[in-house]
């Protein structure tokens, strides 16, 4: 588990945007966005992050959060 926590679900809920709508606006499949939303990814392209931020009208820091108490992959 990473110390970087994804908060896409929270931002989507705040904007009242569905996964299908975000997928259409960003041009990324529902499956891949779902993985981002649930935090089941280990990397994200800047171009994807940029498109998500543009579609949601947010900053990367609204989606990505550093949690120093999370168990990092180097500690597993």
C-alpha atoms as one frame of an Amber mdcrd trajectory, in Angstrom:
protein
   0.000   0.000   0.000   1.244   3.466  -0.887   1.486   6.534   1.290  -0.184
   8.437  -1.561  -3.961   8.247  -1.178  -6.296   8.931  -4.095  -9.379  11.022
  -3.330 -10.995  10.959  -6.767 -14.203   9.501  -5.325 -14.572  12.443  -2.950
 -13.965  15.055  -5.666 -16.389  13.310  -8.022 -19.043  13.253  -5.303 -18.488
  16.957  -4.570 -18.968  17.729  -8.287 -21.877  15.255  -8.575 -20.164  13.603
 -11.542 -20.602   9.946 -12.400 -17.831   7.626 -13.486 -19.448   7.382 -16.947
 -19.544  11.158 -17.377 -15.946  11.577 -16.218 -14.857   8.761 -18.520 -16.446
  10.513 -21.506 -14.921  13.884 -20.627 -11.424  12.511 -19.949 -11.270   9.875
 -22.659 -10.228   7.112 -20.275 -12.131   3.842 -19.931 -14.516   3.258 -17.026
 -12.342   0.344 -15.907  -9.192   2.467 -15.671 -10.989   5.347 -13.959 -12.528
   2.902 -11.517  -9.038   1.659 -10.625  -7.921   5.240 -10.050 -11.048   5.952
  -8.008 -10.499   2.928  -5.757  -6.753   3.476  -5.459  -5.850   0.194  -7.145
  -3.094   1.743  -9.259   0.602   2.304  -8.686   1.071   5.146 -11.183  -0.872
   7.755 -13.109   0.203   9.653 -16.204   0.397  13.403 -15.876  -1.717  13.719
 -19.027  -4.474  11.646 -17.368  -4.210  13.625 -14.135  -4.363  16.864 -16.127
  -7.481  15.720 -18.009  -9.189  14.642 -14.770  -8.404  17.991 -13.132  -9.694
  19.867 -16.162 -12.935  17.855 -16.246 -13.539  18.247 -12.514 -12.291  21.829
 -12.209  -9.855  20.903  -9.467  -6.160  20.824  -8.600  -3.984  17.669  -8.408
  -3.788  18.177  -4.647  -7.559  17.751  -4.449  -7.167  14.226  -5.828  -3.799
  13.153  -4.422  -3.047  13.176  -0.719   0.092  12.161   1.166  -0.623  10.129
   4.304   2.568   9.634   6.334   0.792   7.039   8.499  -0.088   4.742   5.604
   2.080   1.677   5.214   4.457   2.278   2.299   5.539  -0.424  -0.174   9.077
  -0.264   1.187   7.839  -1.303   4.616   5.867  -4.392   3.573
